[in-house]
């Protein structure tokens, strides 16, 4: 057991060391972003472009905050609208307008030759940060409200009705397939599901955690897709990684019978990030979120570590984690152009697809474990649990730190 403990310690140290510098494509999440709101009225296009101060500093060679005029001119040189192949004339802007502290916002107006085949365009920041993303909100002539991403590979968006709603004619089975595909291609969600299997020693425990997770993600998926509640996408990415580390940490606390040490470690990471943020480190998560995650995580690990049967408590824990993952599902779904008049059918199909994929993942893991035990190829459960849980902690921390600390 001491060797296993040393192995666990080594993995955690490795995760902490690699977290800030990890840059592999499989884990690439947006590190640079702006927001644009486009309003199409006939042949007139109105634009509000919002820039965080962190992004504004990128356009100056020395990294200092540019003047209002400098930033406005930069944006004006990189945004526009098209009608067919003809450029729309900028008739107003850049006009700075009031916004929240830490951001700058500018308004523009473009007059197009006609209201046919209108497209919107932004090439801002892509020459500075290749992974930059602009979160575009578009309101069309027909009153439809669409959210879409502008990326380096897709700098121009066609806002015609046919282009904005490619899923309009999709059937229920297509929505179901999208839900299944989201689980099977999402390594972070797959890791979390396998962590649920790892922590469940009885069928009843597995039912508790899967039920809580299902309720949680179904609720927030519906809230986000319908536009009732939409949190910051980068915060959700980081918190999804945190849930993976947490479920691994709970396994470690349970198997080593040292929940205090594990809880202290998870809480300590949040406290260290809070101090680093205070000292000026580029930590993107708000201080209150770091404090809340640290208190919740450490207290939960302490609670379950001293309980004989934590099954029902885990239902609450996985419900909370399900809320986070539901927003994660929604952020990917919102990258598409969703048909507003078919959201109910889309939600039902997508959610059912997620559930089917989850059942397949869970049952496959259980079946594999059963077969290994039967053919006597399985290692003792305590050793396997420690190794697998250590991997989850390392994996979760690598992703969490890489999604929390912005180095470029």
C-alpha positions, 0 to 999 in steps of 0.5 A: 500500500505504501508503494501505491501511495507513492505512486498516487503522490507522483501522479498528483505532482505530475498533474500539478507540474504539467497543468499550466503548460499542457497544450495538446490539441485533445485538450485545447479549449478557448483561451482568447475570446470576444463577443459580438451582437449582430442585429439585421434589419432589412439591409442594415446591420448593427453590431456591438463588439465587446472586448475583455481588457485582457484581449485589448492588451494583445493588440499593443506591442508592449502589452499595455492597454490601448487607447479607446481610439486605438482599440476602436480602429483595430476592430473597425479594420477587422469587422464588417458585413457582406451582401452576396459578394459586395461589402456593406458600407460602414456608416457609423462607428467605432462608437465606444459605449458604456459596459461592465468594468474590465470590458470595452464595447463599440457599436457599428452600423453597416448599410448593405446594397440589398437585404439578400444573402447577408453575411457577417465577418470578423477577423479580429485577433486571429492573427494574434491568437490562432485559437481565438473565438468570437461568440456571435449572437445574431438576430435576423430579419425574421426575429430568430435569435442564433448564437454561433462561433466565429473562429479562424477557420470560419470568419464569415457567417451566412445569416440567411434562414437556410444557412442559420438552421441546417438542423431545421429538417433533421429528424428525431433520430438525428438529435438522438445520434448527436447526443450519443456522439457527444458522449462517445467523443467527449473524453472528459465526460467519458472519464467522469462516467467511468469514475462513477462506475469506479466509486460504486461497489454495489448496483444500488450505489451505481443507480444512485450516482447515475440518477443524480447525474441524469437529473442534474445534466437534464435540468441545466441542458434545458435551461441553457439551450432555451436561453434561460441561464447561460454561464461562461463557457470557459468556467464550465470547461474548468469545472467539468475537469474539477468534477473528474479530479473530485471523483478520483479524489473521493476514491482515493480518500475512501481506499486509503482511509485518509479523507482529511489529507485528500480533502486538504489537498483538493482545498489547498489547490483552490486556495493556491489558485486564489492566492496566485490570482491575487498576486496577478497570475492569469487565473480566469476563474472568479475568486468566489468560484474558487472559494466555493469549489474549495469549500464544497470539495473539501467538505464533501470529501471529509463527509463521505470519508467518515461515512459507512454508506455514502450512497445517498450523499453521492446522489446529491454530489452527482446531481451537482456535478450533473448540473455542471456537465449539463452546461458543458453539453449545452455549450457544445450544442449551442455551437450549432445553429439550433432551430428555435421552433424545434427545441423541445424535440431537439432536447428530448432527442439529444438528452435521450441520446446522452442517456443511451450512451451513458448506459452503454459506457457504464454497462460496458465497464461493468461487463468488462470488469465481470469478465476479467474477474471470471477469467482471473485476470483482474488485479485486486480491487484496492490496487486497481481502485488506487491506480484508476483513481490516481489517473482520474485525479491526474487527468482532472487536475491537468485539464482543470489547471490548463483551463484555469490558467491562461498563459497566452 
